[in-house]
Amino acid sequence: MSRRTIQDARRLEQLDIAELYATVPVQNGSVRRRDVGSGTILSVPLKKPRGRYALLAWLIPFAGERTIELDALGTHLFTRCDGRRTVRDLIEELRTAHALTFHEARLSVIPFLQGLLQRGAIAAVVPAPGPCANGRGTHE
């Protein structure tokens, strides 16, 4: 099965709903994680500026990493981004654990994952569409 990796939150928004639910979030292997109380602090390394921005980075100190502070729920969801669970699985887990509707859980999970993707803490693996089960060539 062919697949593509998304590292830009804007591209995630362009997926149709079936592709979005089948997407598998994967943690960025270079992220450092530090547990603090019931939450977690993620340290995401940043690329050094190149080209015309390199001079600016020389004048203004370059941080080298971005930190993301997660609460208990965010930590739980981040640990589930293991390369095996799909977005639909994460939504279902949250729905079951907190007695939510699928729609309520979806409204929490998808923006959270988009934020992690935008900040470089995760990537999203989108499987290539397979043959349609309905035999009409559409995923209806």
C-alpha positions as CSV (number, residue, x, y, z in Angstrom):
1,M,0.0,0.0,0.0
2,S,1.3,3.4,-1.0
3,R,1.3,6.3,1.5
4,R,2.4,9.9,1.9
5,T,3.6,11.8,4.9
6,I,2.2,15.2,5.8
7,Q,4.2,17.6,7.9
8,D,2.0,20.7,7.2
9,A,-1.3,21.3,9.0
10,R,-2.7,23.1,5.9
11,R,-2.4,19.9,3.9
12,L,-4.2,17.9,6.6
13,E,-7.2,20.3,6.1
14,Q,-7.3,19.5,2.4
15,L,-8.0,15.8,3.0
16,D,-11.5,14.4,2.5
17,I,-13.1,13.0,5.7
18,A,-12.3,9.3,4.8
19,E,-8.6,10.1,4.3
20,L,-8.5,12.2,7.5
21,Y,-10.0,9.4,9.6
22,A,-7.5,6.8,8.0
23,T,-4.5,9.1,8.7
24,V,-2.0,7.7,11.2
25,P,-0.3,10.3,13.4
26,V,3.4,9.5,14.2
27,Q,5.5,11.3,16.8
28,N,8.6,13.1,15.6
29,G,11.5,11.0,16.7
30,S,13.7,14.0,17.6
31,V,11.2,15.4,20.1
32,R,12.3,15.3,23.7
33,R,9.6,14.7,26.3
34,R,9.7,15.7,29.9
35,D,6.8,14.8,32.3
36,V,5.8,17.6,34.6
37,G,3.0,16.8,37.1
38,S,0.1,15.5,35.2
39,G,1.3,17.0,31.9
40,T,4.3,17.0,29.6
41,I,6.6,19.4,28.0
42,L,7.8,18.6,24.5
43,S,10.9,20.1,23.1
44,V,10.9,20.2,19.3
45,P,14.2,20.9,17.6
46,L,14.1,23.6,15.0
47,K,16.2,23.8,11.8
48,K,18.9,26.4,11.7
49,P,18.0,29.3,9.5
50,R,19.7,29.3,6.1
51,G,20.2,31.9,3.4
52,R,19.2,35.5,4.1
53,Y,17.7,34.4,7.5
54,A,21.1,33.1,8.7
55,L,22.3,36.7,9.1
56,L,19.3,37.6,11.2
57,A,19.8,34.5,13.3
58,W,23.4,35.6,13.9
59,L,22.1,39.0,15.2
60,I,19.2,37.6,17.2
61,P,19.9,34.5,19.3
62,F,18.4,31.4,17.8
63,A,16.5,29.3,20.3
64,G,17.2,26.0,18.6
65,E,14.0,24.4,19.9
66,R,10.3,25.0,20.4
67,T,8.6,23.9,23.6
68,I,5.0,22.7,23.8
69,E,3.2,22.3,27.1
70,L,0.6,19.6,27.2
71,D,-2.0,19.0,29.9
72,A,-3.0,15.4,31.0
73,L,-5.4,14.9,28.1
74,G,-2.9,16.3,25.5
75,T,-0.2,14.0,27.0
76,H,-2.6,11.0,26.7
77,L,-3.4,11.8,23.0
78,F,0.3,12.5,22.2
79,T,1.4,9.1,23.6
80,R,-1.3,7.5,21.4
81,C,0.4,8.9,18.2
82,D,2.4,5.7,17.9
83,G,2.2,5.0,14.2
84,R,-0.5,2.3,14.7
85,R,-3.6,4.2,15.7
86,T,-5.6,6.2,13.1
87,V,-7.3,9.5,13.7
88,R,-10.6,7.7,13.9
89,D,-9.1,5.4,16.6
90,L,-8.0,8.4,18.7
91,I,-11.4,10.0,18.3
92,E,-13.1,6.7,19.4
93,E,-10.8,6.4,22.4
94,L,-11.6,9.9,23.6
95,R,-15.3,9.4,22.9
96,T,-15.4,6.2,25.0
97,A,-13.2,7.5,27.9
98,H,-15.1,10.7,28.4
99,A,-18.7,9.7,27.4
100,L,-18.7,12.1,24.4
101,T,-20.4,11.9,21.1
102,F,-18.2,11.1,18.1
103,H,-18.7,14.7,16.9
104,E,-17.7,16.2,20.3
105,A,-14.5,14.0,20.4
106,R,-13.7,14.9,16.8
107,L,-13.9,18.6,17.6
108,S,-11.2,18.1,20.3
109,V,-8.9,15.6,18.6
110,I,-8.5,17.1,15.1
111,P,-7.5,20.6,16.1
112,F,-5.2,19.2,18.7
113,L,-3.5,17.0,16.1
114,Q,-3.3,20.0,13.7
115,G,-1.6,22.0,16.3
116,L,1.0,19.3,17.0
117,L,1.6,18.9,13.3
118,Q,2.0,22.6,12.8
119,R,4.5,22.8,15.6
120,G,6.5,19.8,14.3
121,A,5.8,17.4,17.2
122,I,4.1,14.8,14.9
123,A,3.8,13.9,11.2
124,A,0.7,12.4,9.6
125,V,0.9,9.3,7.4
126,V,-1.9,9.2,4.9
127,P,-2.5,5.8,3.3
128,A,-3.2,5.8,-0.4
129,P,-6.9,5.3,-1.2
130,G,-7.7,1.6,-1.9
131,P,-10.3,0.1,-4.0
132,C,-13.8,1.3,-3.2
133,A,-16.0,-1.2,-1.4
134,N,-19.2,0.0,-3.2
135,G,-17.9,-1.0,-6.7
136,R,-18.9,2.4,-8.2
137,G,-15.4,4.1,-7.9
138,T,-16.5,6.5,-5.2
139,H,-16.2,6.3,-1.4
140,E,-19.8,6.9,-0.6
